[in-house]
Amino acid sequence: MGLTLISLAGFSLTNMLNSWESMGVFSYALPFLLLFAIVFAILESSKVLGENKGVIVIISLAAGLLSLV
């Protein structure tokens, strides 16, 4: 019954996840976003770099891009 609630007019969660997998969401986008969010949260909460969010974003972007290598 739970699966029928997700299937609406030809849409199914399984098809969506399979298409995301074929696009590389789980091998590229997800690790990037996860690492970016973790590094950003740590730097933001520790205030090591002060209140400058621009520097925090650039460092978090660099760390996230390193996960793609």
N, C-alpha and C positions, 0 to 999 in steps of 0.2 A: 504494500500500500504506500510506503514512503517513496518508492521509486516512481509510482504513477503520479504523485503530486509534483515531482520535479519535471516529468515529461509533459510539456504543454505544446500542442500543435507541432509536433515533429522535433521539438527541442528536447535534448536530453543532456544531462550532466556528463554522461560518459562521452558523448560526441564532442562536447565542448572541451573536456580535458584532453581527449585525443588530438583535437586540432591544436590546442595550446602546446602539446608535446611536439607535434610536427613542426610548429613554428619556432621551437627552441626556447619557449618561455621558462621551462624548468632547468635548462642548462645554461642560460645566459641571463635573462632578465631577473629571475627570482634570486639567484645568488648575489647579483649586483645590488638589488634593492635591499636585501637582507643585510648585507655588510654595510651599505651606505647608512641604513637606519640605525644599526648598532653603533657604528663609529660616531655618527652625528649625536645620538643620545648620550653617549659617554662623554664626548667633548662638551656638549651643551650643559650637562648636569655637573661636571667637575669644575667648570669655569677656569680651566687651565689656560685658555687663550683669551680670557676676558669676555666681554660682551659682543665682540665682533663676529656676527653670524656669517659674514662673507668668507672669512678665513676658515671657519668651521665647515662651511659647505664645500669649499675647495678641497680641504683635506679629506673630507668624507667622500667626495667624488673620486679623488685619486685612489683612496683605499678601495672603493667599490670597483673602479676600473682595473685595479690590480687583481681582483678576483676573476676577471675574464681572461687573464693571460694563462 
